[in-house]
Amino acid sequence: TIAVSGQQAGKASVTGVIKDTDGQPVPFVNVLIEGTTLGSSTNELGQFNISHVAAGEITLIVSSIGFEDYKQKVTVGNQGKTFVEISLTQSS
């Protein structure tokens, strides 16, 4: 028997939309899963999609110029999509 350690690629995905505090979509935001190389950027409508996510609890790291960095814990199911809506606060 051979044991292999390391993170398995998952079959789930995390999708979502990022808006500002006025409810307007924020384009070109970086969205990463903490501790992995998985990530995405939002499109012009503030939408993002990260594929091949393993099931379990993850932490999204969200960053964009002009906005405060943001972290959010998300529970991802075994298959299918997990939808997240995030509101960013502008930097002062």
N, C-alpha and C positions, 0 to 999 in steps of 0.2 A: 504494500500500500504506500502510495506517495501522497504526502500532504502538501498542498500548495497554499501559501498565504498571500494575501494582497486583496485589494478591492476588486470585486467582480463587477463587470459592466452590467447594469440593470436594464430592465425592459420598460421601465416607467419613464415619464417625462414630467418636467415642471414647466408650466406655462404661466404667463401672467401679464399684468399691465402695471406700469409705473406712472403715477400722476403727481403733480405738485399739490400744494395745499388748497389751490383754487380749483382742483379737479381737472386741470389741463394735462394732457399726455406729455411725458418728458422723453424726447428722443435721445439716442446715443448714450444711454446709461449702461455701465458695466454691471453685469449680474454674475457672480461667481458662487460656486459651492465650496464652502470653507474646507480646506484639507484635501482638495482634489484639483485636477486641471480642467474640470468641467465648468463651462460658463457660456455666456452669450451677451449680446448687446441689444438694447431695445431699438425698434424701428421708428419711423416717423410718428407712429400712433402710440408709442410707448409700450409696445408689445414685445415679449421675449419668449423663447422656447429653448429649454435645455433637455436634450435627449440622453438616453442610456444612463439614467439615474438609478442607483440601487435603492431598494426599499429601506425604509427606516427613517430616523430623524436626521435631518440635515440643517445646516445653517447657511442661509443666503447672505452674501455680502454684496451690498449695493453701493455703487459710488459713481459720482458724476461731478464735473466741474461746476461750481456755483451752488452745490447742494451739500448738506451734511451727510457723512457716511452713515449707512444704516445696516443693521443686521436683523434677521428674522429667522426664528426656528420654524421648520415646516416638517410635517410628517408625510412621507411619501408611501403610497400603497405599492403592492407587488407589481401591478400592471396598470396601464391607463395613464391619464393625465391628472396632475394635481394643479389646481389653479390658485394663483396668489395675486392679490391686489395690494400694492404698496403705495403709500403717500410719502413723498420726500419733502423735507423742509429746506428752504433756501438758506444758504450760509449768510451770516451777518457780516 
